[in-house]
């Protein structure tokens, strides 16, 4: 009888996303075999991911791979993997700021970082974007606590706050805060701002597509004409941003922006990129907030009074609001984003072992001749 392979994992919620967290040492070193394992674990390609632990939605088909960092300025390495729901494909190019929120608690409980004092700072190196982020985790008595009074829109109840500080996120993927060299471009008659801060994004005004910017995600997803027009702009923007053909990539993301209605700074509908996020990505929020501070962008023109903000930027999204605290130098010819910080929450949901069918290893062994399968997995 064919055996399955057990791989330890922890299911965690980070912000408004959730997914399995793995130690890198528990996965194959070869990237092709690793991706095959992740696809099998999540149950792709299938709209419900019924044969895996994925949730049938891009927000719940995410994976975090954690290891001790060899960098002197970081405690742990965090590799994010987006497992596509309806394709046999894994994308490790983007970062995910929501999953990042759970990296600190996971690293402490995995013994990679010692907990100390009422709070523990975890220095995280995001392998995808080569950026550094600091997470401050609540650790009374040296142990992670998930109980607290912090609330974030899009997640029920309250939990312990996790402070996230993006320290080196400018040009995360393209190497430039403004990849085209300009705050504003025109593509297919649409004004766009291409900004790369924590996440490369193509920012556009909702009104140019005949939208208010306050439609529900379901309403926007149902408008196939809208999605096709935005995708055409996104692909051309990707070329202009130096990213090449992005038709098979989930970056750059799309931000459909509008003036605020509920006391915020700006409203954003965040696309991932083929469907609208039910809330808002953390990295996307950092990018939109930063764009508000860059004179001449679509975002800065929509912010109240057209004035680039310094301090807290509140972004309205389908599930509520997300606030980003910006430290920006506006004295030079262009904005310098020194820091973007926000407070999120996380929770450990489940821990155990995911079972990988034997056929995955057999197929991987046929493709990969020089490295063995994961040595730390256990046959079941």
JOFEN-V161844 format. One record per pair of residues at least 4 apart in sequence whose ideal C-beta (glycine too) atoms are under 7 Angstrom apart, sorted by the first residue. I is the first residue (numbers start at 0). J is the second residue. Records with the same first field share a line. If there is no record, write none. Layout:
I->J, J
This chain:
1->357
2->357, 378, 379
3->354, 355, 356, 357, 379
4->354, 355, 360, 376, 378, 379
5->352, 354, 376, 377, 379
6->21, 25, 352, 353, 355, 373, 376
7->25, 352
8->19, 20, 21, 352, 353
9->19, 20, 105, 347, 350
10->17, 19, 348, 349
11->17, 20, 101, 105, 345, 346, 347, 348
12->17, 101, 345, 346, 348
13->17, 97, 98, 99, 100, 101, 345
14->97, 100, 151, 281, 343
15->58, 97, 153, 154, 278
16->58, 59, 61, 95, 97, 98
17->59, 348
18->59, 60, 61, 62, 63, 98
19->40, 52, 62, 353
20->63, 65, 101, 105
21->25, 26, 62, 64
22->65, 66, 109
23->64, 65, 66
24->66, 375
25->373, 375, 376
26->33, 36, 64, 373
27->32, 33, 36, 372, 373
28->370
29->33, 367, 370
30->34
31->35, 363, 366, 367
32->36, 363, 367, 372
33->37
34->38, 89
35->39, 359, 362, 363
36->40, 355, 359
37->41, 62, 80, 82, 89
38->43, 82, 87, 89
39->51, 355, 356, 359
40->51, 52, 353, 355
41->48, 51, 52, 53, 60, 82
42->48, 49, 50, 51, 52, 53
43->48, 51, 53, 82, 83, 84, 86, 87
44->85, 86, 87
45->49, 50
46->55, 84, 85
47->55
48->53, 54, 55, 60, 84
52->353
53->59, 60, 82, 84
54->59, 60
55->84
56->60, 84
57->84, 271, 274
58->277
60->82, 84
61->81, 95, 98
62->80, 82
63->77, 79, 98, 102
64->78, 80
65->75, 77, 102, 105, 106, 109, 111
66->75, 76
67->75, 111
68->73, 74, 75, 76, 124
70->124
72->122, 131
73->122, 123, 124, 131
74->106, 111, 112, 121, 122
75->102, 106, 111, 112, 121, 123
76->124, 126
77->99, 102, 123, 124, 125, 126
78->91, 126, 127
79->91, 93, 94, 95, 98, 127
80->89, 91
81->90, 93, 249
82->89
83->88, 90
90->248, 249
91->127
92->127, 248, 250
93->127, 198, 249, 250
94->99, 125, 127, 128, 171, 197, 198, 282
95->99, 280, 282
96->197, 280, 281, 282, 285
97->280, 281
99->123, 132, 163, 281
100->161, 163, 281, 343, 345
101->105, 345
102->106, 123, 134
103->107, 121, 123, 134, 136, 161
104->108, 136, 143, 345, 347
105->109
106->111, 112, 121
107->112, 114, 119, 121, 136, 138, 143
108->143
112->119, 121
114->119, 138, 141, 142, 143
115->119, 141
116->138
117->138, 139
118->135, 136, 137, 138
119->136, 138
120->133, 135
121->134, 136
122->131, 133
123->132, 134
124->131
125->130, 132
128->171, 172
130->167, 168, 171
131->166, 167
132->163, 164, 165, 166
133->164, 166
134->161, 162, 163
135->161, 162
136->143, 161
137->144, 147, 159, 160
138->142, 143
139->144
144->159
145->158, 159, 346, 347
146->158, 159
147->157, 158, 159, 160
148->157
149->157, 158, 159, 160, 342, 344
150->157
151->343, 344
152->278, 318, 319, 320, 321
153->277, 278, 318, 319
154->344
158->344, 346
159->344
160->342, 344
161->343, 344, 345
162->340, 342
163->281, 340, 341, 343
164->338, 340
165->197, 285, 338, 339
166->338
168->196, 197, 285, 339
169->176, 196, 336
170->174, 175, 176, 195
171->195, 196, 197, 198
172->195, 199, 250
173->178, 195, 199, 240, 241, 242
175->195
176->194, 195, 196, 336
177->181, 182, 193, 194
178->193, 195, 199, 240, 241
179->184, 193, 239, 240
182->192, 293, 294, 295, 296
183->190, 192, 295, 296, 297
184->191, 193, 239
185->189, 190
186->191, 232, 235, 236
187->231, 232
189->203, 207, 232
190->203, 204, 207, 297
191->201, 202, 203, 232, 236, 297
192->202, 290, 296, 297, 298
193->201, 236, 239, 240
194->200, 202, 286, 289, 290, 296
195->199
196->285, 286, 289, 336
197->282, 285, 286, 339
198->252, 280, 282, 283, 286
199->240, 250, 251
200->251, 252, 253, 254, 283, 286
201->232, 233, 236, 251, 253
202->254, 256, 287, 290, 296, 297, 298
203->207, 232, 255, 256, 297
204->256, 297, 301
205->210, 211, 212, 255, 256, 257
206->210
208->225, 228
210->214, 255
211->257
212->255, 256, 257, 266, 268
213->257, 260, 266
214->218, 219
215->317
216->220, 275, 276, 277, 317
217->221
219->225, 268, 275
220->274, 275
222->226
223->227
224->228
225->229
226->230, 273
227->231
228->232
229->233, 253, 270
230->234
231->235
232->236
233->237, 245, 251, 253, 272
234->245, 246
235->239
236->240, 251
237->242, 243, 245, 251
238->243
240->251
242->251
245->250, 251
249->271, 272
252->269, 270, 271, 272, 283
253->270, 272
254->267, 269, 283, 287
255->268, 270
256->265, 266, 267, 297, 298, 301
257->266, 301
258->266, 301
259->263, 264, 265, 266, 315
260->266, 315
261->315, 320
263->313, 314, 315, 320
264->291, 302, 303, 308, 312, 313, 314
265->287, 291, 298, 301, 302, 314
266->315
267->279, 287, 314, 316
268->275
269->276, 279, 280, 283, 316
270->274, 275, 276
271->276
276->280
277->317, 318
278->316, 317, 318
279->283, 284, 314, 316, 321
280->284
281->285, 341, 343
282->286
283->287
284->288, 314, 321, 323, 341
285->289, 323, 339
286->290
287->291, 298, 314
288->312, 314, 323, 325, 339
289->293, 325, 336, 339
290->296, 298, 299
291->298, 299, 302, 307, 308, 312
292->307, 308, 325, 327, 329, 334, 336
293->299, 307, 334
294->299, 307
295->299
296->300
297->301
298->302
299->305, 307
300->305
302->306, 308
307->329, 334
308->312, 325
309->325, 327, 329
310->324, 325
311->322, 324
312->323, 325
313->320, 322
314->320, 321, 323
315->320
316->320, 321
321->341
322->341
323->339, 341
324->340, 341
325->336, 339
326->337, 338
327->334, 335, 336, 337
328->334, 335, 337
329->334
331->335
354->379
355->359
357->361
358->362
359->363
360->364, 372
361->365
362->366
363->367, 372
364->372
